[in-house]
Amino acid sequence: MSQPTSRWTPAQIPPQNGKLAYITGANSGIGFHAALELARAGCAVILACRDRGKAEAARTRILSDVPAAEVEVAQLDLASLESVHAAAETFLATGQRLDLLVNNAGVMALPERRTTRDGYEMQLGTNHFGHFALTGLLLPALLRKGPARILTVSSGAHRGATMDFADLEWERGYKPWPAYRRSKLANLLFGFELERRLKKAQAPAISVVVHPGVSNTNLFAAGPGQGGGLQAKIIPPLIALIAQSDAQGAWPTLYAATMPQIHGGRYYGPDGWREMRGYPVEVRAEAQAYDEELAAKLWDVSEKLTGVRYTFAA
Ligand SMILES: NC(=O)c1ccc[n+]([C@@H]2O[C@H](COP(=O)([O-])OP(=O)(O)OC[C@H]3O[C@@H](n4cnc5c(N)ncnc54)[C@H](OP(=O)(O)O)[C@@H]3O)[C@@H](O)[C@H]2O)c1
């Protein structure tokens, strides 16, 4: 593992002028703070969000802090493959190359089983299938010149997940937290498998996975908080008490996005107790995240269900 020599903060981000980043779910939480700090470092950013109003509000917040920021919004609903295709086509039509893709958007522990527009369980559908499709479709822009980086945001919640291909979509006995865990294990399996495939094709890009520890974002109210009852009452104040800020939650993303010593196929998160908070370092995922057979199987299923096939030629 290669670790930073001192406690890393965004003050150490090298100049990012001339680069372009595409960040999903950038209107809120970790995605927003990642976009803000990248913009501060001179990177042009695209806030890819499902709600245009929230995206415009985030753009205004970034511009009020960094008036010279180059920041645009893009319409992207990861829970709709039609929307993912439209977003990718809109971007590719600009002819721009992409230096950084941050697969950040996510939903967590939805109390009831819901499905995407295409009928897939919402957490796996949004957090994994949507990003699998988006990355494959944006790949030509990422590989145009290189070296590009593809970051996928997972979670400590991947630990203890099951990848049950007989009931991947939780059609029998849906459970909110296990469904979230599965989607976050899928993020890791995808990120590491993507790195193996990029390397095999000698493509000018790396794939890296990050996690933000426990960070005080809207994720808790938007997910488990929707269910009402005790969970909705207890979880948000508990998180406010134990979590680090949403800004600090973005540090592993920013570290992996910008620092020269980052390696493909690695995993970065906070250095504190149980990786819940702290300064970004390289960390290890649970053993099954490195299972190449499992990853290849998920890749095949993802191609089949999204209809997106990866082409690694630039
Ligand atoms: N916060 C934590 O402690 C924590 C821990 C581990 C991992 N993570 C991961 O960190 C990532 C960012 O979450 P966060 O904590 O920053 O939460 P957040 O503030 O709720 O941000 C989530 C973002 O994802 C967007 N999103 C949700 N569904 C979408 C869809 N169908 N299409 C496009 N965008 C969609 C949300 O949009 P709306 O605003 O429109 O809902 C929002 O912008 C997630 O992948 C999450 O799993 C967070």
The ligand as an SDF file (V2000), in Angstrom:
LIG
                    3D

 48 52  0  0  0  0  0  0  0  0999 V2000
  -22.8100    9.6180    3.8840 N   0  0  0  0  0  0  0  0  0  0  0  0
  -22.1930    8.5090    4.2600 C   0  0  0  0  0  0  0  0  0  0  0  0
  -21.8910    8.2970    5.4610 O   0  0  0  0  0  0  0  0  0  0  0  0
  -21.8240    7.4960    3.2500 C   0  0  0  0  0  0  0  0  0  0  0  0
  -21.1640    6.3400    3.7050 C   0  0  0  0  0  0  0  0  0  0  0  0
  -20.7590    5.4090    2.7780 C   0  0  0  0  0  0  0  0  0  0  0  0
  -20.9950    5.6110    1.4380 C   0  0  0  0  0  0  0  0  0  0  0  0
  -21.6680    6.7240    1.0140 N   0  0  0  0  0  0  0  0  0  0  0  0
  -21.8960    6.8790   -0.4230 C   0  0  0  0  0  0  0  0  0  0  0  0
  -21.5960    8.2050   -0.8120 O   0  0  0  0  0  0  0  0  0  0  0  0
  -22.3020    8.5100   -2.0140 C   0  0  0  0  0  0  0  0  0  0  0  0
  -22.8920    9.9110   -1.9220 C   0  0  0  0  0  0  0  0  0  0  0  0
  -23.8800    9.9390   -0.9170 O   0  0  0  0  0  0  0  0  0  0  0  0
  -24.0200   11.1240    0.1370 P   0  0  0  0  0  0  0  0  0  0  0  0
  -23.7140   10.5620    1.4680 O   0  0  0  0  0  0  0  0  0  0  0  0
  -23.3150   12.3330   -0.3410 O   0  0  0  0  0  0  0  0  0  0  0  0
  -25.6100   11.3270    0.1150 O   0  0  0  0  0  0  0  0  0  0  0  0
  -26.5490   12.4750   -0.4920 P   0  0  0  0  0  0  0  0  0  0  0  0
  -26.1860   13.7860    0.0700 O   0  0  0  0  0  0  0  0  0  0  0  0
  -27.9410   11.9730   -0.2930 O   0  0  0  0  0  0  0  0  0  0  0  0
  -26.1700   12.4600   -2.0200 O   0  0  0  0  0  0  0  0  0  0  0  0
  -26.6290   11.4460   -2.8780 C   0  0  0  0  0  0  0  0  0  0  0  0
  -26.7320   12.0190   -4.2640 C   0  0  0  0  0  0  0  0  0  0  0  0
  -27.1670   10.9850   -5.1410 O   0  0  0  0  0  0  0  0  0  0  0  0
  -28.2260   11.5130   -5.9190 C   0  0  0  0  0  0  0  0  0  0  0  0
  -29.0830   10.4870   -6.4820 N   0  0  0  0  0  0  0  0  0  0  0  0
  -29.8660    9.5870   -5.8490 C   0  0  0  0  0  0  0  0  0  0  0  0
  -30.5540    8.8470   -6.7280 N   0  0  0  0  0  0  0  0  0  0  0  0
  -30.1870    9.2780   -7.9610 C   0  0  0  0  0  0  0  0  0  0  0  0
  -30.5650    8.9310   -9.2720 C   0  0  0  0  0  0  0  0  0  0  0  0
  -31.4910    8.0090   -9.5330 N   0  0  0  0  0  0  0  0  0  0  0  0
  -29.9780    9.5830  -10.3060 N   0  0  0  0  0  0  0  0  0  0  0  0
  -29.0690   10.5520  -10.0830 C   0  0  0  0  0  0  0  0  0  0  0  0
  -28.6970   10.9480   -8.8630 N   0  0  0  0  0  0  0  0  0  0  0  0
  -29.2600   10.3230   -7.8080 C   0  0  0  0  0  0  0  0  0  0  0  0
  -28.9660   12.4330   -4.9740 C   0  0  0  0  0  0  0  0  0  0  0  0
  -29.8550   13.2770   -5.6910 O   0  0  0  0  0  0  0  0  0  0  0  0
  -31.1050   14.0070   -4.9300 P   0  0  0  0  0  0  0  0  0  0  0  0
  -30.5100   15.1210   -4.1330 O   0  0  0  0  0  0  0  0  0  0  0  0
  -31.9520   14.4510   -6.0640 O   0  0  0  0  0  0  0  0  0  0  0  0
  -31.7420   12.9670   -4.0680 O   0  0  0  0  0  0  0  0  0  0  0  0
  -27.7870   13.1520   -4.3580 C   0  0  0  0  0  0  0  0  0  0  0  0
  -27.3040   14.1400   -5.2230 O   0  0  0  0  0  0  0  0  0  0  0  0
  -23.3290    7.3920   -2.1890 C   0  0  0  0  0  0  0  0  0  0  0  0
  -22.8830    6.5020   -3.1840 O   0  0  0  0  0  0  0  0  0  0  0  0
  -23.3290    6.6870   -0.8460 C   0  0  0  0  0  0  0  0  0  0  0  0
  -23.6660    5.3150   -0.9480 O   0  0  0  0  0  0  0  0  0  0  0  0
  -22.0770    7.6600    1.9000 C   0  0  0  0  0  0  0  0  0  0  0  0
  1  2  1  0
  2  3  2  0
  2  4  1  0
  4  5  1  0
  4 48  2  0
  5  6  2  0
  6  7  1  0
  7  8  2  0
  8  9  1  0
  8 48  1  0
  9 10  1  0
  9 46  1  0
 10 11  1  0
 11 12  1  0
 11 44  1  0
 12 13  1  0
 13 14  1  0
 14 15  2  0
 14 16  1  0
 14 17  1  0
 17 18  1  0
 18 19  2  0
 18 20  1  0
 18 21  1  0
 21 22  1  0
 22 23  1  0
 23 24  1  0
 23 42  1  0
 24 25  1  0
 25 26  1  0
 25 36  1  0
 26 27  1  0
 26 35  1  0
 27 28  2  0
 28 29  1  0
 29 30  1  0
 29 35  2  0
 30 31  1  0
 30 32  2  0
 32 33  1  0
 33 34  2  0
 34 35  1  0
 36 37  1  0
 36 42  1  0
 37 38  1  0
 38 39  2  0
 38 40  1  0
 38 41  1  0
 42 43  1  0
 44 45  1  0
 44 46  1  0
 46 47  1  0
M  CHG  2   8   1  16  -1
M  END
$$$$
